[in-house]
Amino acid sequence: MWVFSASGCRWLGAAGSLAVAVGGWAAGALPVRGGWGLWEPRGSALTLAGALLAYLGLTLLVAAWWRYGVLLARGVRDGVLATLACWTLPLLLAPPLYSKDVYSYIAQGAMVLEGHDVYGGGPSVLGPGELGADAAASVGGHWTDTPAPYGPAFLVLAQLVVKLTEGEIVPAVLGMRLIALGALALIVWAVRGLGGGPGGPGGALWLAALNPLLLIHVVGGMHNDGLMIGLMLAGVLLAVRGRWVLGCVLVGLAMMVKSPAAVALLFIGVLVARRDGGNVRSLVKGLVLPGLVAGAVAAGATVLAGTGFGWLRTQSVAGTIHTALSVSSDLGLAVGSLLADDPDPVKALVQNLGLLAAVVIILVLAWRAWKGLLDPVLGLGLALVALVALSPMVQPWYLLWGTAAVAAAAWRSRAGQLLAVLSAALGYETALDGRTPWYGFLAAGVVLAAGLLWLRREPWDEGAARRRALARAAD
């Protein structure tokens, strides 16, 4: 049937993306005020219809994406960039989707322009007559009084958007979406350059850029994780090509968007050490010099931005907000509730143990990469996945940190296929308006179960496929 072809998948996914966007006009993360009559609540009946339309659209998008990936894994050649354009275009003029974080970004940019300490308070400090007041009124509850956990490089971009749009909600949101599109373009460039391993860059782009989790949360939700990923992977690509100093500059800028990009410095160090002979002296060089370059960039960006070094003390603020996807937070809360009247100390201990375990895993992966047992880019992807899995705060789109790097190195690997399943499932966890309702977790569980069954029946990596064929022959 045509719908199962590459062309059919392209248009089925485009229809799904369009349904998500149209649903967003009625049930998205709409502003409390300042929507110019365009992005306004439409009444409960239309809101429900919009939400249902968006769930249907997301399902069409995920189904088209999975089928498209199967075709690419089987060697079908198709215009992946054309497909990406078709799936992205419907989202461009939509209101914020699946998250209200973009209102925080706008408000934080306005705080800097209005002279507030963005690392000392939250968007609630903006008064009625100040820039960004409408955005501040629309910020999600937990983040209203939370200082910015982002570096000065991102705040400079947020300031620029607010300045150009005078803080008006609709143009400011569209300005932030332009930044998200730039991040998407950077991811595409870096992933294509890194090659994707067996199967080529088309499949790598399928997992990294066509990923519905990225489309709805980076293009639709405008999360700055996309910019961090794009800068980080671009830096890694330059390091792979031998231009590691410039690569570390880009990673330093990525750190000044979100700090987890610093993990890439360790694996760039591995690349430097292996290129210089792989001895102890080269290892020391690889461990020290990338950090010095990125540290100089971070310091310079902070001074030039004029926002101060407060970002150093706000990196842990996100961990104070409990998210159900954080295993260490859930376990710590459960154990603490059983053992003490105040569960917070036990919860904090378990969270710290989780981070310690993540550090150990990251170091082991870096060691294996240095010894030549693991591709450094793949090691980076697995390290970021481990960091997310063991962090005290986990949001669905955090999975994209490591997924993009794994895609760039080995999208057809077992890890790549598993990350595809997780990406599809986590797309359902968040509702269109940014909430995390119980039925979102239920839908995510159903998709996860279906995906794991698919993964078991249709392994993509050649070793697993060969073993499966031999087992079937033996039966």
QUICORSUL-V330975 format. One record per residue. N is the residue number from 1. RES is the residue in one letter. SS is DSSP state (H for helix, E for strand, C for the rest). NEAR is the number of other C-alpha atoms within 10 Angstrom. D_FIRST is the distance of its C-alpha to the first C-alpha in Angstrom with 1 decimal. Layout:
# QUICORSUL-V330975
n=<N N>
res=<RES RES>
ss=<SS SS>
near=<NEAR NEAR>
d_first=<D_FIRST D_FIRST>
This chain:
# QUICORSUL-V330975
n=<1 2 3 4 5 6 7 8 9 10 11 12 13 14 15 16 17 18 19 20 21 22 23 24 25 26 27 28 29 30 31 32 33 34 35 36 37 38 39 40 41 42 43 44 45 46 47 48 49 50 51 52 53 54 55 56 57 58 59 60 61 62 63 64 65 66 67 68 69 70 71 72 73 74 75 76 77 78 79 80 81 82 83 84 85 86 87 88 89 90 91 92 93 94 95 96 97 98 99 100 101 102 103 104 105 106 107 108 109 110 111 112 113 114 115 116 117 118 119 120 121 122 123 124 125 126 127 128 129 130 131 132 133 134 135 136 137 138 139 140 141 142 143 144 145 146 147 148 149 150 151 152 153 154 155 156 157 158 159 160 161 162 163 164 165 166 167 168 169 170 171 172 173 174 175 176 177 178 179 180 181 182 183 184 185 186 187 188 189 190 191 192 193 194 195 196 197 198 199 200 201 202 203 204 205 206 207 208 209 210 211 212 213 214 215 216 217 218 219 220 221 222 223 224 225 226 227 228 229 230 231 232 233 234 235 236 237 238 239 240 241 242 243 244 245 246 247 248 249 250 251 252 253 254 255 256 257 258 259 260 261 262 263 264 265 266 267 268 269 270 271 272 273 274 275 276 277 278 279 280 281 282 283 284 285 286 287 288 289 290 291 292 293 294 295 296 297 298 299 300 301 302 303 304 305 306 307 308 309 310 311 312 313 314 315 316 317 318 319 320 321 322 323 324 325 326 327 328 329 330 331 332 333 334 335 336 337 338 339 340 341 342 343 344 345 346 347 348 349 350 351 352 353 354 355 356 357 358 359 360 361 362 363 364 365 366 367 368 369 370 371 372 373 374 375 376 377 378 379 380 381 382 383 384 385 386 387 388 389 390 391 392 393 394 395 396 397 398 399 400 401 402 403 404 405 406 407 408 409 410 411 412 413 414 415 416 417 418 419 420 421 422 423 424 425 426 427 428 429 430 431 432 433 434 435 436 437 438 439 440 441 442 443 444 445 446 447 448 449 450 451 452 453 454 455 456 457 458 459 460 461 462 463 464 465 466 467 468 469 470 471 472 473 474 475>
res=<M W V F S A S G C R W L G A A G S L A V A V G G W A A G A L P V R G G W G L W E P R G S A L T L A G A L L A Y L G L T L L V A A W W R Y G V L L A R G V R D G V L A T L A C W T L P L L L A P P L Y S K D V Y S Y I A Q G A M V L E G H D V Y G G G P S V L G P G E L G A D A A A S V G G H W T D T P A P Y G P A F L V L A Q L V V K L T E G E I V P A V L G M R L I A L G A L A L I V W A V R G L G G G P G G P G G A L W L A A L N P L L L I H V V G G M H N D G L M I G L M L A G V L L A V R G R W V L G C V L V G L A M M V K S P A A V A L L F I G V L V A R R D G G N V R S L V K G L V L P G L V A G A V A A G A T V L A G T G F G W L R T Q S V A G T I H T A L S V S S D L G L A V G S L L A D D P D P V K A L V Q N L G L L A A V V I I L V L A W R A W K G L L D P V L G L G L A L V A L V A L S P M V Q P W Y L L W G T A A V A A A A W R S R A G Q L L A V L S A A L G Y E T A L D G R T P W Y G F L A A G V V L A A G L L W L R R E P W D E G A A R R R A L A R A A D>
ss=<C H H H C H H H H H H H H H H H H H H H H H H H H H H C C C C C C C C C C C C C C C C H H H H H H H H H H H H H H H H H H H H H H H H H H H H H H C C C C C C H H H H H H H H H H C C C C C C C C C C C H H H H H H H H H H H H H C C C C C C C C C H H H C C C C C C C H H H H H C C C H H H C C C C C C C C H H H H H H H H H H H H H H C C C H H H H H H H H H H H H H H H H H H H H H H H H H H C C C C C H H H H H H H H H C C C H H H H H H H H H C C C C H H H H H H H H H H H H H H H H C C C H H H H H H H H H H H H C C C H H H H H H H H H H H H H H H H H C C C C H H H H H H H H H H H H H H H H H H H H H H H H H H C C C C H H H C C C C H H H H C C C C C C H H H H H H H H H H H H H C C C C H H H H H H H H H H H H H H H H H H H H H H H H H H H C C C C C H H H H H H H H H H H H H H C C C C C C H H H H H H H H H H H H H H H C C C H H H H H H H H H H H H H C C C C C C C C C C C H H H H H H H H H H H H H H H H H H H H C C C C H H H H H H H H H H H H H C>
near=<5 8 13 14 14 24 15 16 24 25 17 23 29 25 20 25 30 24 24 32 30 22 27 27 24 28 33 31 29 25 23 15 16 19 17 11 8 12 23 19 19 13 10 11 9 15 19 15 14 24 23 17 22 27 21 17 24 26 21 21 29 25 18 26 24 21 17 27 25 16 18 21 20 11 12 14 12 15 11 21 15 11 20 20 13 19 23 22 15 19 25 15 15 23 29 34 31 26 25 25 21 26 28 25 31 32 32 31 27 30 28 19 20 14 9 18 18 27 23 14 17 23 30 17 17 22 13 11 8 15 23 29 25 24 30 29 21 23 26 18 10 12 19 18 16 21 23 25 21 23 28 29 21 22 24 22 18 25 22 19 25 28 16 12 17 16 24 21 26 19 16 25 26 19 21 25 25 16 22 25 19 16 23 24 16 20 27 26 16 25 28 18 17 25 21 27 18 16 17 20 23 23 30 33 26 25 32 30 26 26 24 31 28 27 24 25 25 26 29 29 29 31 24 23 22 32 26 27 29 28 26 31 32 26 28 30 24 20 20 19 13 14 14 23 18 18 28 31 22 25 35 33 28 31 28 27 26 23 19 19 24 21 21 29 28 21 30 31 27 29 25 27 21 18 13 14 11 17 11 10 12 18 19 14 15 24 19 14 18 27 20 14 20 25 19 14 20 23 16 12 20 20 13 13 16 12 21 17 15 19 22 13 12 17 17 13 14 18 16 13 14 15 16 13 20 21 20 25 30 19 15 25 22 14 15 20 15 11 11 11 8 12 16 15 13 20 22 19 15 23 25 18 17 23 20 15 16 21 17 14 17 23 17 14 23 25 18 16 21 22 13 13 12 15 19 27 28 27 26 32 28 22 28 28 23 21 26 25 20 25 23 29 24 23 14 19 19 21 23 27 27 26 31 34 35 32 32 32 26 27 35 26 20 17 18 28 26 19 22 25 22 22 25 24 26 23 28 26 24 22 22 29 19 20 15 17 12 11 13 18 19 14 17 20 17 13 22 19 15 13 20 15 12 13 16 13 11 14 20 20 18 13 12 15 15 13 12 16 12 11 10 9 8 7 6>
d_first=<0.0 3.8 5.5 5.7 7.1 10.8 10.9 8.7 11.0 13.9 13.7 12.8 15.9 17.9 17.5 18.6 21.5 22.5 22.7 24.9 27.1 27.5 28.3 30.8 32.9 33.7 33.7 33.9 37.0 39.0 42.5 45.5 47.0 46.6 43.1 44.3 42.9 39.3 38.8 40.7 40.1 38.6 39.8 38.6 36.1 34.3 34.6 32.9 30.1 29.7 29.7 27.0 24.8 25.3 24.4 21.1 20.6 21.6 19.2 16.2 17.8 18.4 14.9 13.5 16.5 16.1 12.5 13.8 16.8 15.2 13.6 17.1 18.8 17.0 18.3 15.6 17.8 17.0 19.5 20.2 23.1 21.1 18.8 22.1 23.5 20.7 21.0 24.8 25.7 25.2 27.7 30.5 32.4 31.7 34.8 35.3 32.5 32.9 36.5 39.8 40.9 40.7 43.7 45.6 45.0 46.2 49.2 50.1 50.1 52.3 54.6 55.4 56.1 58.3 60.3 59.1 58.7 54.9 55.7 58.4 56.7 53.5 52.3 54.5 57.5 56.3 58.5 57.5 58.6 57.1 53.9 50.9 52.5 49.5 47.2 49.6 49.5 45.7 45.8 44.6 47.5 48.0 48.0 50.5 53.5 51.9 52.9 50.3 49.1 47.8 49.5 51.3 48.7 46.2 49.0 49.9 46.5 46.6 50.1 48.9 46.2 48.7 51.3 49.1 47.8 51.1 49.2 47.4 44.4 41.6 42.4 43.4 40.0 38.2 40.6 39.7 36.0 36.9 38.4 35.3 33.3 35.9 35.5 31.7 32.4 35.0 32.6 30.1 33.0 34.4 31.3 30.4 34.0 34.1 31.1 29.2 30.2 27.9 24.5 26.2 26.5 22.9 22.3 25.7 24.9 21.8 24.2 27.2 26.1 22.5 23.6 23.4 26.9 28.2 26.5 27.9 31.2 32.2 30.7 30.7 33.7 35.5 36.8 39.1 37.6 35.2 38.3 39.9 36.9 36.6 40.3 40.4 37.6 39.0 42.4 41.0 39.3 42.7 44.4 42.1 43.0 46.7 47.5 48.1 50.7 48.5 45.7 48.2 49.0 45.4 45.3 48.6 47.0 44.1 46.7 48.2 45.0 44.5 46.7 44.2 43.4 46.7 45.0 43.7 47.3 47.8 44.9 46.0 49.3 47.8 46.4 49.9 51.7 49.5 49.9 53.7 54.1 53.1 56.7 58.4 59.7 56.2 54.9 57.5 56.7 53.0 53.8 56.4 55.6 52.0 53.4 56.3 54.2 51.8 54.9 56.6 53.5 53.4 57.1 57.0 54.1 55.9 59.2 57.6 55.6 58.8 57.1 59.1 58.3 57.5 54.0 55.5 56.6 53.5 50.9 51.4 51.2 47.5 48.5 50.7 47.7 46.1 42.3 40.7 38.5 41.6 42.4 45.9 46.8 45.5 47.3 50.4 50.5 50.1 52.8 55.1 54.9 56.0 58.8 60.3 61.0 59.6 56.3 56.0 58.1 56.1 52.9 54.1 55.1 51.7 50.0 52.3 51.7 48.0 48.6 50.9 48.3 45.9 48.5 49.1 45.5 45.3 48.4 47.2 43.9 46.0 48.4 45.6 44.3 47.9 48.3 45.2 43.3 40.7 39.1 41.0 37.9 36.1 39.4 39.6 36.2 37.2 40.6 39.2 36.9 40.0 42.1 39.6 39.4 43.2 44.1 46.1 43.6 39.8 37.3 33.5 33.2 35.9 33.3 32.2 35.5 34.8 31.0 31.2 33.8 31.9 28.8 31.1 32.5 30.0 26.7 25.3 28.3 28.5 30.2 27.5 24.8 27.2 28.0 24.3 24.3 27.6 26.5 23.6 26.1 29.0 27.0 27.6 31.3 32.6 32.3 31.7 35.4 36.3 37.5 36.5 36.3 36.1 32.7 31.4 32.6 31.1 27.6 28.1 29.2 26.1 23.8 26.2 26.1 22.3 22.3 25.1 23.4 20.4 23.0 24.8 21.8 20.3 23.3 22.8 26.3 27.1 30.1 28.4 25.4 28.0 30.0 27.1 26.3 30.0 30.2 27.4 29.1 32.4 31.1>
